[in-house]
Amino acid sequence: MLLRSVILAAARNDGLKRLVTYAPVSRNVVSRFVAGEGVEDAVRASRELTSQGLAVSLDHLGEDTTEPEHAAATAKAYLTLLHRLAEEGLTAGAEVSVKLSAIGQALDEALAVQHARDICAAAHAVGTTVTLDMEDHTTTDSTLAVLAQLRRDYPDTGAVLQAYLRRTEADCRELAYPGSRVRLCKGAYDEPPEVAFADQHEVDRSYVRCLNLLMAGAGYPMVATHDPRLIAIADERARWYGRERGSYEYQMLYGVRPDEQRRLIGLGERVRVYVPYGDEWYGYLMRRLAERPANVTFFLRAMVRKS
Ligand SMILES: Cc1cc2nc3c(=O)[nH]c(=O)nc-3n(C[C@H](O)[C@H](O)[C@H](O)COP(=O)(O)OP(=O)(O)OC[C@H]3O[C@@H](n4cnc5c(N)ncnc54)[C@H](O)[C@@H]3O)c2cc1C
């Protein structure tokens, strides 16, 4: 837990960010978790993964935007991406994931809503969907309020709920209605004990309670985890609640447990891979390192080999 907090604190350190971003070795490590820097890298990864029977959700990397121009550029990048996916005939299996903080949430919520609306409209026009990623707990209320606004016009806009937050069981109850797409994940930010469970077992127990609510409900659960125990429990609960395959899906991150992704596809499950791309990969990489100490060792080994 301590290592996790240290790495997540590093995620907000500008000096370290510059050092890691410009260290040549970082590229090798990043390429394990990030599809590439440009839109064509995202298109290529989508083609590769969808040809294997997987679906994808593409994330144009970036967060905590402080300039309106930057927010506008991020929104535009999504429009370009959706256009390219449509040109390549990939939208049946490819949606997008959007962080509201990347499109101006902290500057002006209305600005983020406008950008999100534009992205939803573009996705709708090419026959696909948008999911709003969930960030740290200070943004949860705002993100759920924006989701409610977007769903009035685009009811298939996906939500994300984080099992580590104490509030999440109640949020699952609220969002388990017909047509409601809800991604359930453990949660990736460093949160205080007042709002989040600190103990991993408690987080897992919360995940199972939330999973029960979503599987028993009338929405479309998106089970985002690599945890073998939780995947087994999700499978069992889907059977228990009489859900057909395809009335829920599994989701995993690009570069994490690809064998498990293929195993689930082989069983006839629907599996979506979250594919980040772009040059603002620092915060994303730090969260992946924090999840698994072995990834830090992998990173440091690569550094030592190169120096
Ligand atoms: C599709 C998807 C979307 C997500 N969206 C969000 C979001 O919007 N907001 C948010 O806060 N979090 C998000 N997350 C991250 C999530 O909250 C967790 O931090 C992350 O998934 C790790 O938790 P886990 O459930 O896989 O379980 P863990 O207990 O962390 O991992 C279980 C096992 O999975 C493997 N594993 C897990 N992580 C890694 C890794 N980084 N590298 C290598 N192996 C690994 C290991 O074998 C590990 O033992 C998302 C995750 C996924 C899969």
The ligand as an SDF file (V2000), in Angstrom:
LIG
                    3D

 53 58  0  0  0  0  0  0  0  0999 V2000
  -11.0900   -1.6120  -18.8990 C   0  0  0  0  0  0  0  0  0  0  0  0
  -10.6520   -0.9180  -17.6600 C   0  0  0  0  0  0  0  0  0  0  0  0
  -11.0300    0.4140  -17.4630 C   0  0  0  0  0  0  0  0  0  0  0  0
  -10.6660    1.0780  -16.3040 C   0  0  0  0  0  0  0  0  0  0  0  0
  -11.1270    2.3580  -16.0830 N   0  0  0  0  0  0  0  0  0  0  0  0
  -10.8660    2.9490  -14.8870 C   0  0  0  0  0  0  0  0  0  0  0  0
  -11.4380    4.2050  -14.5450 C   0  0  0  0  0  0  0  0  0  0  0  0
  -12.1890    4.8150  -15.3200 O   0  0  0  0  0  0  0  0  0  0  0  0
  -11.1410    4.7330  -13.3360 N   0  0  0  0  0  0  0  0  0  0  0  0
  -10.3300    4.0910  -12.4320 C   0  0  0  0  0  0  0  0  0  0  0  0
  -10.1160    4.6030  -11.3360 O   0  0  0  0  0  0  0  0  0  0  0  0
   -9.7520    2.9110  -12.7470 N   0  0  0  0  0  0  0  0  0  0  0  0
  -10.0040    2.3340  -13.9290 C   0  0  0  0  0  0  0  0  0  0  0  0
   -9.4400    1.1050  -14.2120 N   0  0  0  0  0  0  0  0  0  0  0  0
   -8.3430    0.5740  -13.3600 C   0  0  0  0  0  0  0  0  0  0  0  0
   -8.8820   -0.2360  -12.1930 C   0  0  0  0  0  0  0  0  0  0  0  0
   -9.5330    0.6170  -11.2780 O   0  0  0  0  0  0  0  0  0  0  0  0
   -7.7330   -0.9790  -11.4660 C   0  0  0  0  0  0  0  0  0  0  0  0
   -6.8160   -0.0520  -10.9900 O   0  0  0  0  0  0  0  0  0  0  0  0
   -7.0160   -1.9720  -12.3650 C   0  0  0  0  0  0  0  0  0  0  0  0
   -7.8840   -2.6290  -13.2210 O   0  0  0  0  0  0  0  0  0  0  0  0
   -6.3090   -3.0400  -11.5100 C   0  0  0  0  0  0  0  0  0  0  0  0
   -7.2500   -3.7330  -10.7410 O   0  0  0  0  0  0  0  0  0  0  0  0
   -7.6740   -5.2690  -11.0040 P   0  0  0  0  0  0  0  0  0  0  0  0
   -9.1570   -5.3130  -10.8400 O   0  0  0  0  0  0  0  0  0  0  0  0
   -7.1770   -5.7310  -12.2950 O   0  0  0  0  0  0  0  0  0  0  0  0
   -7.1140   -6.0780   -9.7840 O   0  0  0  0  0  0  0  0  0  0  0  0
   -5.6560   -6.2010   -9.1560 P   0  0  0  0  0  0  0  0  0  0  0  0
   -5.8680   -6.8470   -7.8160 O   0  0  0  0  0  0  0  0  0  0  0  0
   -4.9280   -4.9080   -9.2000 O   0  0  0  0  0  0  0  0  0  0  0  0
   -4.9430   -7.2030  -10.1360 O   0  0  0  0  0  0  0  0  0  0  0  0
   -5.2730   -8.5680  -10.2630 C   0  0  0  0  0  0  0  0  0  0  0  0
   -4.2340   -9.2480  -11.1450 C   0  0  0  0  0  0  0  0  0  0  0  0
   -4.2790   -8.7010  -12.4470 O   0  0  0  0  0  0  0  0  0  0  0  0
   -2.9800   -8.5160  -12.9700 C   0  0  0  0  0  0  0  0  0  0  0  0
   -2.7420   -7.0680  -13.1340 N   0  0  0  0  0  0  0  0  0  0  0  0
   -3.5040   -6.0630  -12.6620 C   0  0  0  0  0  0  0  0  0  0  0  0
   -3.0180   -4.8480  -13.0040 N   0  0  0  0  0  0  0  0  0  0  0  0
   -1.9230   -5.1010  -13.7180 C   0  0  0  0  0  0  0  0  0  0  0  0
   -0.9780   -4.2640  -14.3630 C   0  0  0  0  0  0  0  0  0  0  0  0
   -1.0810   -2.9310  -14.3350 N   0  0  0  0  0  0  0  0  0  0  0  0
    0.0530   -4.8570  -15.0000 N   0  0  0  0  0  0  0  0  0  0  0  0
    0.1600   -6.2110  -15.0410 C   0  0  0  0  0  0  0  0  0  0  0  0
   -0.7100   -7.0400  -14.4540 N   0  0  0  0  0  0  0  0  0  0  0  0
   -1.7230   -6.5290  -13.7940 C   0  0  0  0  0  0  0  0  0  0  0  0
   -2.0590   -9.1510  -12.0000 C   0  0  0  0  0  0  0  0  0  0  0  0
   -1.9170  -10.4970  -12.3470 O   0  0  0  0  0  0  0  0  0  0  0  0
   -2.8010   -9.0290  -10.6990 C   0  0  0  0  0  0  0  0  0  0  0  0
   -2.4110   -9.9780   -9.7460 O   0  0  0  0  0  0  0  0  0  0  0  0
   -9.8450    0.4170  -15.3470 C   0  0  0  0  0  0  0  0  0  0  0  0
   -9.4820   -0.9130  -15.5400 C   0  0  0  0  0  0  0  0  0  0  0  0
   -9.8910   -1.5840  -16.6630 C   0  0  0  0  0  0  0  0  0  0  0  0
   -9.5070   -3.0230  -16.8090 C   0  0  0  0  0  0  0  0  0  0  0  0
  1  2  1  0
  2  3  1  0
  2 52  2  0
  3  4  2  0
  4  5  1  0
  4 50  1  0
  5  6  2  0
  6  7  1  0
  6 13  1  0
  7  8  2  0
  7  9  1  0
  9 10  1  0
 10 11  2  0
 10 12  1  0
 12 13  2  0
 13 14  1  0
 14 15  1  0
 14 50  1  0
 15 16  1  0
 16 17  1  0
 16 18  1  0
 18 19  1  0
 18 20  1  0
 20 21  1  0
 20 22  1  0
 22 23  1  0
 23 24  1  0
 24 25  2  0
 24 26  1  0
 24 27  1  0
 27 28  1  0
 28 29  2  0
 28 30  1  0
 28 31  1  0
 31 32  1  0
 32 33  1  0
 33 34  1  0
 33 48  1  0
 34 35  1  0
 35 36  1  0
 35 46  1  0
 36 37  1  0
 36 45  1  0
 37 38  2  0
 38 39  1  0
 39 40  1  0
 39 45  2  0
 40 41  1  0
 40 42  2  0
 42 43  1  0
 43 44  2  0
 44 45  1  0
 46 47  1  0
 46 48  1  0
 48 49  1  0
 50 51  2  0
 51 52  1  0
 52 53  1  0
M  END
$$$$
